[in-house]
């Protein structure tokens, strides 16, 4: 794999890893036993619009490197083995709805409420951030959730 491409994947994975950590925190602050789609969207939006600290960045890059190493190690499994897994999912239509905003007043939940208010006007400053935003928009559109 090309070094530049591998680095881009690593950075994207680091963003997603950090977003999922925020999602987990949102679920805990919501007293939820599981991470819901609203928590995930909130984590992704927060991570898109709020830069990581150096510590968060180092931690997430480290996790992304571990994921990449595991992928490299598991490349010996053929794709045909994966294709043999029967995948059936029930599609449930919940209708269109707005993403649930956090009610906690901690720093992260407060920042997320501001991020959600400003999301539709957010302009990305680089192509990778734009891809991240596009994936959020695409997922929300597909599942009829608006921010």
Secondary structure, DSSP 4 states (H G I P E B T S, - for coil): --HHHHHHHHHHHHHHHHHHHHHHHHHHHTT-SS--HHHHHHHHHHHHHSPPPHHHHHHHHHHHHHHHHHHHHHTTS-HHHHHTS-----------EEPPPP---SHHHHHHHHHHHHGGG---SSHHHHHHHHHHHHHHHHTTEE-
